[in-house]
Amino acid sequence: MTDELKNIVEAVLLAAEGPLSVAKIQGLFDEGAQPEASEIKNAIAQLDTDCESRGIEIRKIGSGYRFQTREKYADWVRKLLSVRPPRLSRALLETLAIIAYRQPVSRGDIEDIRGVAVSADIMQRLQERDWVKQVGVRDVPGRPALFGTTPEFLAYFNLSSLKDLPELMEERDLGQIASEMETPLPPEVLQALQLAGSEQESSENQSDIEEAIEASYDEPVDESLEDMQSKSAEECGDQQVLDTDTESQADQDNVDNAASAEDPLLQTG
């Protein structure tokens, strides 16, 4: 790597309006005179080392690189430019966060997570800022549009990639949070939490019962199916014989009674 290459890379990064990729820098050279990608990366690394004690740094944004002021000097830069940080509504930030962490997502997905409708104005503002764009459609009836973040989103929030997004906090119990904050909860809230815990325990017990029932389906049976069928047939046969004998005895008694009624010699006077 020559000093001239490092100077060229420094100049184009300073003049560029956005991050430049290594391939883009290579394309600035005439064919046959293009440096290797590794040489350009070494030049960028050397420039970053040179800036360690300065107020600027080289930052990797997506697949590109750019010069930017260090975060610790943001207040002075803001005073120079006389700009205020943009005021972003909670609804817009929630929508943007869902897209960033769950992309690609449709408006219906966002509404399911937030529990409220997503206005067209919010989606329009996100797209006007070039933070969000349509990345495809879902192959279902209606073919809803799917949205994802853009390189401009990474650049604005100073992220090298989506992997640099903060990790989501694990879901915690409300009672635990209140205890850590030393804030007593109202009685109705405590009652609701206890009720929710009972319902969860009941649900877990029901699951245990269902698992036990399903497990019993596989338990071995002492008698084989043929033995059970044979035994059942024998029991049915015995019962049928008993019923037949009972009916025959009843018919015989009826005949004897009728004969006694017609024969005067058998009648008692």
Summary of the structure (lengths in Angstrom):
residues: 269
radius of gyration: 41.7
end to end distance: 144.2
largest distance: 148.6
contacts: 578
relative contact order: 0.06
helix: 59%
strand: 10%
